Amino acid sequence: MGFATNSMNIPTLMGKGTLILSDELNHASLVLGSRLAGCQIQVFKHNDMDSLETKLRDAVVNGQPRTHRPWKKILIVVEGVYSMEGSIVKLPEVIRLKKKYKAYLYLDEAHSIGAIGPTGRGIVEYFGCDPKDVDIMMGTFTKSFGAAGGYIAGTKRLIDYLRIHSHSAIYATSMSAPVTQQVITSMKIIMGEDGTDEGQKRIKQLAWNTRYFRQKLQDKGLIVYGNKDSPVVPMLLFLPAKIAGFGRETLKRGLGTVVVGFPATPIIESRARFCLSAAHTKEMLDKSLSIIDEVADLIRLKYSRMPPPKFSMDDL
């Protein structure tokens, strides 16, 4: 799984005398992997490039604590799409800072690969960046690929090193043949190598579903976090007491929802997290929106007074 991919491979890459600069909203697997590495960890504010640059500058100028020796390695760890916020990393700016301060970049594409970008190649393609500027690119096969397992992409030298030293490569069992075939088939569909345009149609449909669903929630006066192109759509419930109520009432009406609270979120930022799929039809989305609207009135969730942004199909 993607969790093991992060938590087992980061300790292989980092160790004593190295520094990880981690976004404050990184996934638990990235946090665990950083802690298991036994290196120094500093946290910068979410998607705040000024905060990241301050940390990088201080790390380069001051070096290691007490000895002030230069860090052996500085690794910036970010996610492409943040799983609880629906926000998208400012990748071009992160790459610029990485180059400026001669750091390395670890990008978790778990929620973006197969879902973001003109051909579904993730955040790197979404911003039109050079994949070579990302030193370590991680992803999972459990989401867009509908299978199991995870992957690390990088230079041949990096991959050879991980094959020899990573616990997940040495001691874990290989994926079964059916799971591997599922990954290969999904990848061919996404890349258009199956001889059809099904992959491209699904990517466009997902982009439309994402913007449509997000805008309709905002039209109803609900507060939604994240980027307009993110298929992860968090809707704020705020009070912990409303978590169970929202989940139960939507289920009664035929809609299963994922509700999230502390410690996965700040204690007064409880939310329902919707993950859009290309398989969702407009009729499904409209029915879901109608149920959410009814329940939101029932338990009073319509806090927003902001005018919602508009989009058309031409924007996609």
C-alpha positions as CSV (number, residue, x, y, z in Angstrom):
1,M,0.0,0.0,0.0
2,G,1.0,3.6,-0.3
3,F,1.3,3.9,3.5
4,A,4.0,1.3,3.5
5,T,5.7,2.8,0.5
6,N,6.2,6.1,2.4
7,S,6.9,4.8,5.8
8,M,9.4,2.2,4.7
9,N,11.3,4.0,2.0
10,I,11.9,7.4,3.6
11,P,14.0,5.8,6.4
12,T,16.0,4.2,3.7
13,L,16.9,7.5,2.1
14,M,17.4,9.6,5.3
15,G,19.3,9.1,8.5
16,K,21.6,10.8,11.1
17,G,22.9,14.2,10.0
18,T,20.1,14.7,7.5
19,L,17.1,17.1,7.6
20,I,13.5,16.7,6.4
21,L,11.4,19.8,5.8
22,S,7.8,18.6,5.9
23,D,4.5,20.4,5.1
24,E,2.5,20.6,8.3
25,L,-0.5,18.8,6.7
26,N,1.5,15.9,5.2
27,H,-0.2,12.4,5.4
28,A,0.5,10.3,8.5
29,S,2.5,7.8,6.4
30,L,5.0,10.6,5.5
31,V,5.1,11.7,9.1
32,L,5.8,8.2,10.3
33,G,8.4,7.6,7.7
34,S,10.2,10.8,8.6
35,R,10.2,9.8,12.3
36,L,11.4,6.3,11.6
37,A,14.4,7.8,9.7
38,G,15.9,9.1,12.9
39,C,16.8,12.4,11.2
40,Q,16.0,16.0,12.2
41,I,12.5,17.1,11.1
42,Q,11.3,20.7,10.7
43,V,7.7,21.6,9.7
44,F,6.8,24.5,7.5
45,K,3.3,26.1,7.2
46,H,1.0,24.4,4.7
47,N,1.8,25.4,1.1
48,D,3.5,28.5,2.4
49,M,6.6,29.2,0.3
50,D,7.9,32.0,2.5
51,S,7.9,29.6,5.5
52,L,9.6,26.9,3.5
53,E,12.3,29.3,2.2
54,T,12.9,30.6,5.8
55,K,13.5,27.0,6.9
56,L,15.8,26.2,4.0
57,R,17.8,29.4,4.5
58,D,18.3,28.8,8.2
59,A,19.2,25.2,7.5
60,V,21.9,26.2,5.0
61,V,23.3,29.1,7.1
62,N,23.3,27.5,10.5
63,G,23.8,23.8,9.7
64,Q,23.2,21.1,12.3
65,P,22.4,21.9,15.9
66,R,25.4,22.5,18.3
67,T,28.1,21.5,15.7
68,H,26.9,23.7,12.9
69,R,28.2,21.3,10.4
70,P,26.5,21.3,7.0
71,W,23.6,18.9,6.7
72,K,24.5,15.8,4.7
73,K,21.2,16.0,2.9
74,I,18.0,18.2,3.0
75,L,14.8,16.7,1.8
76,I,11.6,18.6,1.1
77,V,8.6,16.4,1.5
78,V,5.2,17.4,0.0
79,E,2.0,15.9,-1.3
80,G,0.6,16.6,-4.8
81,V,-3.0,16.8,-3.6
82,Y,-3.4,16.9,0.2
83,S,-5.8,14.2,1.2
84,M,-7.7,16.1,3.9
85,E,-7.6,19.6,2.5
86,G,-8.0,19.1,-1.2
87,S,-5.3,21.6,-1.8
88,I,-2.7,21.3,-4.5
89,V,1.0,21.8,-3.8
90,K,2.7,24.9,-5.4
91,L,5.1,22.7,-7.2
92,P,6.8,25.2,-9.5
93,E,7.7,27.3,-6.4
94,V,8.9,24.3,-4.5
95,I,11.1,23.2,-7.4
96,R,12.6,26.8,-7.6
97,L,13.4,26.8,-3.9
98,K,14.8,23.2,-4.1
99,K,17.2,24.3,-6.8
100,K,18.1,27.5,-5.1
101,Y,19.2,25.8,-1.8
102,K,20.4,22.6,-3.4
103,A,17.9,20.4,-1.6
104,Y,16.1,17.2,-2.7
105,L,12.4,16.9,-3.3
106,Y,10.1,14.0,-2.3
107,L,6.6,14.3,-4.0
108,D,3.7,12.1,-2.9
109,E,1.4,11.7,-5.9
110,A,-1.0,9.3,-4.2
111,H,-4.1,11.4,-4.8
112,S,-3.1,13.0,-8.0
113,I,-1.7,10.3,-10.3
114,G,-4.3,9.2,-12.8
115,A,-6.6,12.0,-11.8
116,I,-4.8,15.4,-12.4
117,G,-3.2,16.7,-15.5
118,P,-4.3,16.7,-19.2
119,T,-3.4,13.0,-19.5
120,G,-3.6,12.0,-15.9
121,R,0.1,12.0,-15.2
122,G,-0.3,14.0,-11.9
123,I,0.8,17.3,-10.5
124,V,4.0,17.4,-12.5
125,E,2.0,17.4,-15.7
126,Y,-0.7,19.7,-14.3
127,F,1.9,22.4,-13.8
128,G,3.9,21.5,-16.9
129,C,7.1,20.8,-14.8
130,D,10.0,18.7,-15.8
131,P,9.8,15.3,-14.1
132,K,13.5,15.3,-13.7
133,D,13.2,18.2,-11.3
134,V,11.4,15.9,-8.8
135,D,14.1,13.6,-7.2
136,I,11.7,11.1,-5.7
137,M,8.2,10.6,-7.0
138,M,5.9,8.3,-5.0
139,G,2.4,7.0,-5.8
140,T,-0.1,4.4,-4.8
141,F,-1.9,1.8,-6.9
142,T,-4.9,1.7,-4.5
143,K,-6.7,4.8,-5.9
144,S,-6.8,5.6,-9.6
145,F,-5.5,2.1,-10.5
146,G,-8.0,0.2,-8.3
147,A,-5.4,-2.3,-7.2
148,A,-2.9,-2.6,-4.3
149,G,0.7,-1.5,-3.6
150,G,2.7,1.6,-4.2
151,Y,5.7,2.7,-6.2
152,I,8.8,5.0,-6.1
153,A,10.0,6.7,-9.4
154,G,13.4,8.2,-9.7
155,T,16.8,7.8,-11.3
156,K,18.2,4.3,-12.0
157,R,20.8,4.9,-9.3
158,L,18.1,5.7,-6.7
159,I,15.9,2.7,-7.6
160,D,18.9,0.4,-7.5
161,Y,19.8,1.7,-4.1
162,L,16.2,1.2,-2.8
163,R,16.1,-2.4,-4.2
164,I,19.2,-3.2,-2.1
165,H,18.5,-1.3,1.1
166,S,14.7,-0.8,1.5
167,H,13.0,-3.1,3.9
168,S,9.8,-2.9,1.8
169,A,11.8,-4.3,-1.2
170,I,13.8,-6.9,0.6
171,Y,11.3,-8.4,3.1
172,A,7.9,-7.7,1.7
173,T,6.0,-10.1,-0.6
174,S,5.7,-9.1,-4.2
175,M,2.4,-8.2,-5.7
176,S,0.3,-11.1,-7.0
177,A,-0.1,-11.6,-10.7
178,P,-3.8,-10.5,-10.8
179,V,-3.0,-7.3,-8.9
180,T,0.0,-6.5,-11.2
181,Q,-2.2,-7.1,-14.3
182,Q,-4.8,-4.7,-12.9
183,V,-2.2,-2.0,-12.5
184,I,-0.9,-2.6,-16.1
185,T,-4.3,-2.6,-17.6
186,S,-5.4,0.6,-15.7
187,M,-2.1,2.3,-16.8
188,K,-2.7,1.4,-20.4
189,I,-6.2,2.8,-20.3
190,I,-5.0,6.1,-18.6
191,M,-2.2,6.5,-21.2
192,G,-4.4,5.6,-24.1
193,E,-2.3,2.5,-25.0
194,D,-5.4,0.3,-25.0
195,G,-6.3,1.5,-28.5
196,T,-9.3,3.7,-27.3
197,D,-9.8,7.2,-25.9
198,E,-11.5,5.8,-22.8
199,G,-8.7,7.1,-20.5
200,Q,-8.9,10.6,-21.9
201,K,-12.7,10.6,-21.6
202,R,-12.5,9.6,-18.0
203,I,-9.9,12.2,-17.1
204,K,-12.1,14.9,-18.7
205,Q,-15.2,13.6,-17.0
206,L,-13.5,13.6,-13.6
207,A,-12.4,17.2,-14.1
208,W,-16.0,18.2,-14.9
209,N,-17.4,16.2,-12.0
210,T,-14.9,17.8,-9.6
211,R,-15.7,21.4,-10.6
212,Y,-19.4,20.8,-10.9
213,F,-19.8,19.2,-7.5
214,R,-17.6,21.7,-5.7
215,Q,-19.4,24.7,-7.3
216,K,-22.9,23.3,-6.4
217,L,-21.8,22.8,-2.8
218,Q,-20.7,26.4,-2.6
219,D,-23.9,27.5,-4.3
220,K,-25.8,26.0,-1.4
221,G,-23.9,28.0,1.2
222,L,-21.6,25.2,2.3
223,I,-17.9,25.9,3.1
224,V,-15.6,23.8,0.9
225,Y,-11.8,23.6,1.2
226,G,-9.2,22.9,-1.6
227,N,-8.3,23.7,-5.1
228,K,-11.0,23.8,-7.8
229,D,-9.3,21.0,-9.8
230,S,-8.8,18.7,-6.8
231,P,-11.0,15.5,-6.9
232,V,-10.8,15.5,-3.1
233,V,-13.6,17.8,-1.9
234,P,-13.7,18.5,1.9
235,M,-16.9,20.0,3.2
236,L,-16.7,21.6,6.6
237,L,-18.9,20.4,9.4
238,F,-16.9,22.3,12.1
239,L,-18.4,21.0,15.3
240,P,-17.5,17.5,16.4
241,A,-21.1,16.9,17.5
242,K,-22.3,17.2,13.9
243,I,-20.0,14.4,12.6
244,A,-22.2,11.5,13.5
245,G,-25.4,13.4,12.7
246,F,-24.3,14.2,9.2
247,G,-23.1,10.6,8.5
248,R,-26.3,9.0,9.9
249,E,-28.8,11.4,8.2
250,T,-27.2,11.1,4.8
251,L,-27.1,7.3,5.1
252,K,-30.8,7.2,6.0
253,R,-31.4,9.0,2.7
254,G,-29.3,6.6,0.6
255,L,-26.0,8.4,0.5
256,G,-22.9,6.9,2.2
257,T,-20.4,9.6,3.3
258,V,-17.0,9.7,4.8
259,V,-16.9,12.0,7.9
260,V,-13.6,12.9,9.5
261,G,-12.7,14.5,12.8
262,F,-9.9,14.9,15.4
263,P,-7.1,13.8,15.4
264,A,-7.1,13.5,11.5
265,T,-8.3,17.2,11.5
266,P,-8.1,20.1,13.9
267,I,-10.8,19.6,16.6
268,I,-13.1,22.3,15.3
269,E,-12.5,21.6,11.6
270,S,-14.5,18.3,11.3
271,R,-15.5,17.6,7.8
272,A,-17.1,15.3,5.3
273,R,-14.6,14.3,2.6
274,F,-16.0,13.5,-0.9
275,C,-13.7,11.9,-3.4
276,L,-15.0,12.3,-7.0
277,S,-14.8,9.6,-9.6
278,A,-15.2,9.6,-13.4
279,A,-17.8,6.9,-12.9
280,H,-20.1,9.3,-11.2
281,T,-22.8,10.5,-13.5
282,K,-24.5,14.0,-13.3
283,E,-27.6,12.3,-12.1
284,M,-25.7,10.6,-9.2
285,L,-24.1,13.9,-8.3
286,D,-27.4,15.8,-8.4
287,K,-29.1,13.2,-6.2
288,S,-26.1,13.4,-3.7
289,L,-26.2,17.2,-3.7
290,S,-30.0,17.1,-3.0
291,I,-29.4,14.8,0.0
292,I,-26.5,16.9,1.3
293,D,-28.6,20.1,0.9
294,E,-31.5,18.6,2.9
295,V,-29.2,17.3,5.7
296,A,-27.3,20.6,5.8
297,D,-30.6,22.4,6.4
298,L,-31.5,19.9,9.1
299,I,-28.3,20.2,11.1
300,R,-27.4,23.8,10.1
301,L,-24.2,23.6,8.1
302,K,-24.7,26.5,5.7
303,Y,-22.2,29.0,7.1
304,S,-20.9,30.5,3.9
305,R,-21.8,33.9,2.6
306,M,-19.1,34.1,-0.1
307,P,-20.2,34.3,-3.7
308,P,-19.2,31.0,-5.4
309,P,-16.8,31.0,-8.3
310,K,-18.4,30.1,-11.7
311,F,-17.0,27.9,-14.4
312,S,-18.1,26.5,-17.8
313,M,-17.2,23.4,-19.7
314,D,-14.9,25.6,-21.8
315,D,-12.7,26.2,-18.7
316,L,-11.9,22.4,-18.6
